[in-house]
């Protein structure tokens, strides 16, 4: 059977419209489940970096969510410059709740508002952050076995922005753990940032020196001289190693969580 050009074009248009409508409906229908999965993934990473979950340990969604619904996990929004905790984060434009607060996205959305963001210190320009947010998220984890603070961190490696969490003891004496849940580094090289065996070097490392200065370092592979606070970098991934080192120095310093952490130590 022969079809006219008009028929073929009309059929193609109708088919495209039907497919587009179907995709739109599916996107709307699946969005709640996608958001629930993303929330579960974030929560799992928080529990894992805090040491509540062991490497490779799995729990049901109900078990994971229970930690966050009975007061054992507390989300805070803190003012970066002063280190003060915001009593009601929802009063700040663009922040719905402390848990859903994404400081990186919030900083981008408010990049033109000088009262809400500030240019990054030139010394840390390699972090690839043009501005740092005026507010940061801090997560308190308190269980029978664990008492720590989880700090969202980010910085630039060789090919990508690395986003993850750093967990520190409540007295800020040592690292509890570190994890990266998002990166695009080279597998087998910079991609080792999320290798459990590499991350296993961090727990127990000292964070601050006698004068309150950040001393936690990631050294080039084979260059560790002070193992109490230095981590051996990834072989063949010098740029990623430097990126992680700079990232930790920045976020633990006065430009990042420093003011809040000093207040926790009683140094403020």
C-alpha positions in Angstrom: 0.0 0.0 0.0 1.4 3.4 -1.0 1.1 6.3 1.4 1.3 9.9 0.5 3.9 12.2 1.8 1.3 14.1 3.8 0.2 10.8 5.5 3.7 9.8 6.3 4.5 13.2 7.8 1.3 13.3 9.8 1.8 9.8 11.1 5.4 10.7 12.2 4.1 13.8 14.0 1.4 11.9 15.8 3.8 9.2 16.8 6.3 11.8 18.2 3.6 13.5 20.2 2.4 10.2 21.6 5.9 9.2 22.6 6.6 12.6 24.1 3.5 12.5 26.1 4.3 9.0 27.3 7.8 10.0 28.4 6.4 13.1 30.2 3.9 11.0 32.1 6.5 8.5 33.1 8.9 11.2 34.2 6.2 12.7 36.4 5.1 9.3 37.8 8.7 8.2 38.5 9.9 11.4 40.0 8.8 10.6 43.6 10.6 7.3 43.4 13.7 8.8 41.9 13.8 11.4 44.7 13.3 8.7 47.3 16.2 6.7 45.8 18.5 9.7 45.8 17.6 10.5 49.4 18.3 6.9 50.4 21.7 7.0 48.6 22.7 10.2 50.5 21.6 8.8 53.8 23.5 5.5 53.2 26.7 7.4 52.4 26.3 9.5 55.6 25.9 6.3 57.7 28.8 4.6 55.9 31.3 7.4 56.3 30.4 7.8 59.9 31.1 4.1 60.5 27.6 3.2 61.4 27.6 0.9 58.4 30.6 -1.2 57.6 32.1 -1.3 54.1 29.9 -3.6 52.0 27.2 -3.8 54.7 23.6 -3.5 53.4 20.4 -2.5 55.2 16.8 -2.1 54.0 15.5 1.3 53.2 13.3 1.1 56.3 16.4 0.4 58.5 18.4 3.2 56.9 15.6 5.8 57.2 15.0 4.8 60.8 18.3 6.3 61.8 17.2 9.7 60.4 13.7 9.6 61.9 14.5 8.9 65.6 16.9 11.7 66.3 20.2 9.9 65.9 21.0 11.9 62.8 20.7 15.7 63.0 21.1 18.1 60.1 22.3 21.7 60.8 22.8 24.7 58.6 25.6 26.9 59.9 26.7 30.4 58.9 30.1 29.9 57.3 31.8 33.1 58.4 30.8 33.0 62.0 30.2 29.3 62.6 26.9 30.0 64.2 24.0 27.5 63.8 20.9 28.8 62.0 17.9 28.3 64.3 15.4 28.1 61.4 17.0 27.4 58.0 13.7 27.7 56.2 13.7 31.5 56.8 16.7 31.7 54.4 15.7 32.2 50.8 16.3 29.0 48.8 16.6 26.7 51.8 13.6 24.4 52.5 15.1 22.3 55.2 18.5 21.5 56.7 18.6 18.0 55.2 17.6 18.9 51.7 20.0 21.9 51.7 22.7 21.6 48.9 25.2 24.3 49.6 26.9 23.9 46.2 23.7 24.3 44.2 22.5 27.1 46.6 25.8 29.0 46.0 25.4 28.7 42.2 21.8 30.0 42.4 22.9 32.9 44.5 26.2 33.6 42.9 25.3 37.2 42.0 24.2 38.1 45.5 27.3 39.4 47.3 25.5 39.1 50.7 25.0 35.4 50.3 28.3 34.3 48.7 31.9 35.5 48.6 34.8 35.0 46.1 37.0 32.1 47.0 40.5 32.8 48.4 42.9 32.8 45.4 45.1 30.4 47.2 42.3 27.8 46.8 41.3 28.6 43.2 42.3 25.1 42.1 39.2 23.8 43.9 37.3 25.2 40.9 34.8 27.0 43.2 34.2 30.5 42.1 32.3 31.4 45.2 31.7 29.7 48.5 28.2 29.7 50.1 27.4 31.8 53.1 25.8 28.8 54.7 27.0 25.2 55.0 25.5 21.9 56.0 26.7 19.9 59.0 25.4 16.5 60.0 25.6 15.2 63.6 25.6 11.5 64.0 25.0 10.1 67.4 24.5 6.4 68.1 25.5 4.0 70.9 28.8 3.4 69.1 29.3 6.6 67.0 29.5 10.2 67.9 30.8 12.4 65.0 30.3 15.2 62.6 29.9 14.6 58.9 30.9 17.5 56.6 29.9 17.6 52.9 33.1 18.5 50.9 33.9 19.1 47.3 36.8 20.0 45.1 38.4 19.4 41.7 40.5 16.5 40.7 41.9 15.9 37.2 38.8 15.5 35.1 35.9 16.2 37.4 34.5 17.8 40.5 34.6 15.3 43.4 31.8 15.5 45.9 31.8 13.5 49.2 31.7 13.5 52.9 34.4 13.8 55.6 33.5 12.4 59.1 35.4 13.7 62.1 35.2 12.9 65.8 33.1 15.2 67.9 36.2 16.4 69.7 37.9 17.0 66.4 40.9 15.0 67.4 40.8 12.6 64.4 39.2 11.5 61.2 36.4 8.9 61.3 36.2 8.4 57.6 35.9 9.8 54.1 34.0 8.9 51.0 33.3 10.3 47.5 29.9 9.5 46.1 30.4 11.5 42.8 33.4 11.9 40.6 34.6 11.3 37.1 38.3 10.5 37.7 40.2 7.9 35.7 39.5 4.3 36.8 42.5 2.7 38.5 44.2 6.1 38.9 42.4 9.1 40.3 39.3 6.9 40.5 40.9 5.2 43.5 39.5 8.0 45.7 36.6 5.8 46.4 38.6 2.5 46.7 37.9 1.2 50.2 41.5 0.2 50.7 42.7 3.8 50.0 40.0 5.4 52.1 40.9 3.0 55.0 44.0 5.1 55.5 42.0 8.1 56.9 40.4 6.8 60.1 42.5 7.9 63.1 44.4 10.6 61.3 44.9 13.8 63.3 43.1 16.9 61.9 44.4 20.0 63.7 47.8 21.0 65.1 48.6 22.6 68.4 47.7 26.1 67.1 44.4 24.9 65.6 45.7 24.8 62.1 44.6 22.1 59.7 47.4 19.4 59.4 45.5 16.6 57.7 47.4 16.0 54.4 47.3 13.8 51.4 50.9 13.4 50.2 52.2 12.3 46.8 52.5 8.5 46.7 55.5 7.3 48.8 56.1 10.7 50.3 54.5 10.3 53.7 56.9 11.3 56.5 54.4 12.0 59.4 51.9 9.2 59.3 50.0 10.6 62.3 48.3 13.1 60.0 49.4 12.3 56.5 47.8 9.9 54.0 49.7 8.2 51.1 48.4 9.5 47.8 47.2 7.6 44.8 50.0 6.2 42.6 49.9 7.8 39.1 47.3 10.3 40.1 49.2 13.3 41.3 46.7 15.9 40.2 43.8 14.1 41.9 45.9 13.6 45.0 46.7 17.3 45.1 43.1 18.1 44.6 42.0 16.0 47.6 44.8 17.5 49.7 43.8 21.1 48.8 40.1 20.3 49.3 40.7 19.1 52.9 42.9 22.1 53.7 40.2 24.4 52.4 37.1 22.9 54.1 38.9 22.4 57.4 40.3 25.9 57.4 38.8 29.3 58.0 37.3 29.6 54.5 35.2 26.5 55.1 34.0 24.8 58.3 36.8 26.3 60.4 34.8 28.9 62.3 32.1 26.3 63.2 34.7 23.7 64.2 36.6 26.2 66.3 33.4 27.0 68.2 33.0 23.3 68.8 36.5 23.1 70.2 36.0 26.1 72.3 38.7 28.1 70.4 36.3 30.7 69.0 
